[in-house]
Amino acid sequence: MNALRLLRLSFSMLFLYAAAVPGLAQDKAAGSDFQPEVGQAGKDVVWVPTPQALVDKMLNLAKATPKDFLMDLGSGDGRTVITAAKRGIHALGIEYNPDMVALSQRNAAKEGVSDKAKFTKADLFETDFSKATVITMFLLPDINLRLRPKILDLKPGTRIVSNSFTMGEWETDATDEATAKEGCTSYCTALLWIVPAKVGGAWKLQGGALTLKQTFQMITGTIKAGGKETPVKGRLHGNEISFKAGEAQYTGRVAGGVIKGSVKGGGKSGEWTATR
């Protein structure tokens, strides 16, 4: 049994546990007395809290700072949003369960960060993420895949961090692990993706043409100049682009329909510009 099936099985077992105890969540949902139960059923997944050690790793991996606006998808008891707020980051938790929203608000008040840690009851699939510069989540792979098109339409450079679960064939830009010594014994992997600029298609170069094929952050293609065609291979890091064409190394920044940067090697040195 592979790791993904094990993870799915563990969520399924937790769901069955919650279902086997009639009224478990409802009995606890008495105003300020509400306390969440690990495995309680939610709209899309059962609730399993992200270990605090991994919350810290996820925020570190995203390089989240007070300049960011963070959105946590399926914010549960609010720990990720509250941890971000303690770092001076304005953060918003999206949670479907109103009792969890109220609990998170109380937790934020206890920690003295209600000015920066906000929570709202909402459906993930009906929520606007466009203002976020960092998105955190602990959702199942099929939900990640359903959200992926929406995420890929976000502003280039937006950082997406997931607890343990992948985005299908979209390769991570970085990962990190929380250890048992740090207090993490399950669901201890942080996965980072950086939303890439959209560069696929034809570009005009001075005296030539650049054609790019894009698969998420990975790019291939050709440069045609002086009657010669040279293969291109590289990647994107948000708005930043880098690729090799023969012995020449190109770097640049994408701004809408313009790429500007520098090139070195292969008998080339200087600035380059590409336009749609």
C-alpha positions as CSV (number, residue, x, y, z in Angstrom):
1,M,0.0,0.0,0.0
2,N,1.5,3.3,-1.0
3,A,1.8,6.4,1.1
4,L,-1.2,8.2,-0.6
5,R,-3.5,5.2,0.0
6,L,-2.4,5.1,3.7
7,L,-3.2,8.8,4.1
8,R,-6.6,8.3,2.5
9,L,-7.3,5.3,4.7
10,S,-6.4,7.2,7.8
11,F,-8.8,10.0,6.9
12,S,-11.5,7.4,6.1
13,M,-11.0,5.7,9.4
14,L,-11.3,9.0,11.2
15,F,-14.5,9.7,9.3
16,L,-16.0,6.3,10.3
17,Y,-15.0,6.9,13.9
18,A,-16.9,10.2,13.9
19,A,-19.9,8.7,12.2
20,A,-20.0,5.8,14.6
21,V,-20.6,8.2,17.6
22,P,-24.0,9.7,16.9
23,G,-24.2,13.4,17.7
24,L,-20.6,13.6,18.7
25,A,-19.9,17.0,17.1
26,Q,-23.4,18.3,17.8
27,D,-23.2,17.4,21.5
28,K,-20.1,19.5,21.8
29,A,-21.4,22.4,19.8
30,A,-22.9,24.3,22.7
31,G,-21.7,27.8,22.3
32,S,-18.5,28.7,24.1
33,D,-18.3,25.1,25.4
34,F,-17.6,23.7,21.9
35,Q,-14.4,21.8,21.6
36,P,-13.5,20.0,18.3
37,E,-13.0,16.3,18.2
38,V,-10.2,14.8,15.9
39,G,-12.0,13.0,13.2
40,Q,-15.3,15.0,13.3
41,A,-17.0,15.2,10.0
42,G,-16.8,18.4,7.9
43,K,-18.1,19.4,4.5
44,D,-15.2,18.2,2.5
45,V,-12.8,16.4,4.9
46,V,-12.8,15.3,8.5
47,W,-11.0,17.5,11.0
48,V,-7.4,16.6,11.8
49,P,-5.3,19.5,13.2
50,T,-2.0,20.4,11.7
51,P,0.8,19.8,14.2
52,Q,2.1,23.2,15.5
53,A,5.6,22.3,14.5
54,L,4.4,21.9,10.9
55,V,2.4,25.1,11.0
56,D,5.7,26.9,11.8
57,K,7.5,25.0,9.0
58,M,4.8,25.9,6.5
59,L,5.0,29.6,7.3
60,N,8.8,29.5,7.1
61,L,8.7,27.6,3.8
62,A,6.4,30.3,2.3
63,K,8.7,33.0,3.7
64,A,5.6,34.7,5.0
65,T,6.2,38.2,6.4
66,P,4.0,41.1,7.7
67,K,3.9,42.3,4.1
68,D,1.8,39.3,3.1
69,F,-1.9,38.5,3.3
70,L,-2.4,34.9,4.2
71,M,-5.5,32.8,3.6
72,D,-5.9,29.4,5.3
73,L,-8.3,27.0,3.6
74,G,-10.2,24.9,6.0
75,S,-8.9,26.8,9.0
76,G,-10.2,24.5,11.7
77,D,-9.4,25.7,15.2
78,G,-7.5,28.7,13.7
79,R,-4.0,27.7,14.7
80,T,-2.4,28.6,11.4
81,V,-4.1,31.9,11.1
82,I,-3.3,32.8,14.8
83,T,0.4,31.7,14.4
84,A,0.7,33.9,11.3
85,A,-0.9,36.8,13.2
86,K,1.6,36.4,16.0
87,R,4.2,37.0,13.3
88,G,2.5,40.3,12.3
89,I,0.8,38.9,9.3
90,H,-2.8,39.7,8.4
91,A,-4.5,36.4,7.9
92,L,-8.0,35.1,7.1
93,G,-9.3,31.6,7.9
94,I,-11.9,30.1,5.6
95,E,-14.0,27.5,7.5
96,Y,-17.4,26.0,6.8
97,N,-18.3,24.9,10.3
98,P,-19.7,27.9,12.2
99,D,-18.7,26.4,15.6
100,M,-15.1,26.2,14.5
101,V,-15.2,29.8,13.3
102,A,-16.5,30.9,16.7
103,L,-13.9,28.8,18.4
104,S,-11.1,30.3,16.3
105,Q,-12.3,33.8,17.0
106,R,-12.2,33.0,20.8
107,N,-8.7,31.5,20.4
108,A,-7.5,34.6,18.5
109,A,-8.9,36.9,21.3
110,K,-7.2,34.8,24.0
111,E,-3.9,35.2,22.1
112,G,-4.5,39.0,21.6
113,V,-4.3,38.9,17.8
114,S,-8.0,39.5,16.8
115,D,-6.9,42.6,14.9
116,K,-4.9,40.5,12.5
117,A,-6.5,37.0,12.7
118,K,-9.9,37.0,11.1
119,F,-12.2,34.0,10.3
120,T,-15.2,33.6,8.1
121,K,-17.7,30.9,7.4
122,A,-17.5,30.1,3.7
123,D,-17.3,27.4,1.1
124,L,-13.8,27.0,-0.3
125,F,-15.1,26.6,-3.8
126,E,-17.1,29.8,-3.7
127,T,-14.3,32.0,-2.1
128,D,-12.2,34.6,-3.8
129,F,-8.5,34.0,-3.2
130,S,-7.2,36.8,-5.4
131,K,-6.0,39.0,-2.5
132,A,-3.9,36.3,-0.9
133,T,-0.1,36.3,-1.3
134,V,0.2,33.1,0.8
135,I,-2.3,30.3,0.9
136,T,-2.1,27.4,3.4
137,M,-4.2,24.3,3.5
138,F,-4.6,20.7,4.8
139,L,-7.0,19.2,2.3
140,L,-7.2,15.9,0.5
141,P,-5.5,15.5,-3.0
142,D,-8.8,15.4,-4.9
143,I,-9.8,18.7,-3.3
144,N,-6.4,20.2,-4.1
145,L,-6.9,19.2,-7.7
146,R,-10.4,20.8,-7.8
147,L,-8.9,24.0,-6.5
148,R,-5.8,23.9,-8.7
149,P,-7.2,25.7,-11.7
150,K,-8.4,28.6,-9.5
151,I,-5.0,28.7,-7.8
152,L,-3.1,28.7,-11.1
153,D,-5.1,31.8,-12.0
154,L,-3.8,33.7,-9.0
155,K,-1.2,36.5,-9.2
156,P,2.2,35.0,-10.2
157,G,4.4,34.6,-7.1
158,T,1.6,33.6,-4.8
159,R,2.9,30.9,-2.5
160,I,0.8,27.8,-1.8
161,V,1.7,25.6,1.1
162,S,0.0,22.2,1.8
163,N,0.3,19.9,4.7
164,S,1.3,16.5,3.2
165,F,-1.0,16.4,0.2
166,T,0.0,17.1,-3.4
167,M,-1.2,19.0,-6.4
168,G,-1.1,16.0,-8.8
169,E,1.5,16.3,-11.5
170,W,2.3,19.9,-10.5
171,E,5.8,19.5,-9.0
172,T,6.6,21.2,-5.7
173,D,9.1,24.1,-5.7
174,A,10.3,23.2,-2.2
175,T,9.5,20.9,0.7
176,D,10.3,20.7,4.4
177,E,9.7,18.2,7.2
178,A,8.9,18.6,10.9
179,T,10.5,16.0,13.1
180,A,9.4,13.9,16.0
181,K,11.9,15.9,18.1
182,E,9.9,19.0,17.2
183,G,6.7,17.3,18.3
184,C,5.4,16.1,14.9
185,T,4.6,12.4,14.5
186,S,2.1,12.4,11.7
187,Y,1.3,14.7,8.7
188,C,4.7,16.3,9.0
189,T,5.5,17.3,5.4
190,A,5.2,20.9,4.1
191,L,4.9,21.3,0.3
192,L,5.4,24.6,-1.5
193,W,4.3,25.7,-4.9
194,I,4.8,29.2,-6.3
195,V,2.2,30.3,-8.8
196,P,4.0,30.8,-12.1
197,A,3.5,33.5,-14.7
198,K,1.8,32.3,-17.9
199,V,4.4,32.4,-20.7
200,G,3.3,29.6,-23.1
201,G,3.1,30.6,-26.8
202,A,5.0,32.8,-29.2
203,W,7.2,35.8,-28.3
204,K,9.1,38.3,-30.5
205,L,12.8,38.8,-30.0
206,Q,15.0,41.4,-31.7
207,G,16.0,39.6,-34.8
208,G,14.2,36.4,-33.9
209,A,11.4,34.6,-32.1
210,L,11.0,32.7,-28.9
211,T,8.4,29.9,-28.7
212,L,7.6,28.5,-25.2
213,K,5.6,25.5,-24.1
214,Q,4.7,25.6,-20.4
215,T,3.8,22.8,-18.0
216,F,3.2,24.6,-14.7
217,Q,6.6,26.1,-13.7
218,M,8.6,24.1,-16.3
219,I,9.2,25.5,-19.8
220,T,10.6,24.1,-23.0
221,G,10.7,25.6,-26.5
222,T,13.0,27.1,-29.2
223,I,14.7,30.3,-30.1
224,K,14.9,31.0,-33.8
225,A,17.4,33.6,-34.9
226,G,19.7,34.0,-37.9
227,G,18.3,31.0,-39.6
228,K,19.1,28.8,-36.6
229,E,16.8,27.1,-34.2
230,T,18.0,26.4,-30.7
231,P,16.2,24.3,-28.0
232,V,15.2,26.0,-24.8
233,K,14.7,24.5,-21.4
234,G,14.1,26.2,-18.1
235,R,11.6,27.1,-15.4
236,L,9.6,29.9,-13.7
237,H,9.7,31.1,-10.2
238,G,6.6,33.3,-10.0
239,N,7.4,36.2,-12.4
240,E,11.1,35.2,-12.6
241,I,12.1,33.2,-15.7
242,S,15.4,31.4,-16.5
243,F,16.3,29.1,-19.3
244,K,19.2,27.8,-21.3
245,A,19.4,28.0,-25.1
246,G,22.6,26.2,-26.2
247,E,25.4,27.6,-24.0
248,A,23.5,30.9,-23.4
249,Q,21.8,31.4,-20.0
250,Y,18.8,33.7,-20.1
251,T,17.2,35.2,-17.0
252,G,14.4,37.7,-16.8
253,R,11.2,39.0,-15.3
254,V,7.7,38.6,-16.8
255,A,5.4,41.6,-16.7
256,G,2.3,40.9,-18.7
257,G,3.2,40.7,-22.4
258,V,6.8,41.7,-21.9
259,I,9.9,39.8,-20.6
260,K,13.1,41.7,-19.9
261,G,16.3,40.3,-18.6
262,S,19.9,39.5,-19.3
263,V,21.8,36.8,-21.2
264,K,25.3,35.4,-20.7
265,G,27.4,32.7,-22.4
266,G,27.5,31.2,-25.8
267,G,29.0,34.3,-27.2
268,K,26.1,36.4,-25.9
269,S,26.2,39.1,-23.2
270,G,23.8,41.9,-22.5
271,E,20.1,42.6,-22.2
272,W,17.2,40.9,-24.0
273,T,13.5,41.7,-24.4
274,A,10.6,39.5,-25.6
275,T,7.1,40.8,-26.4
276,R,3.9,39.0,-27.3
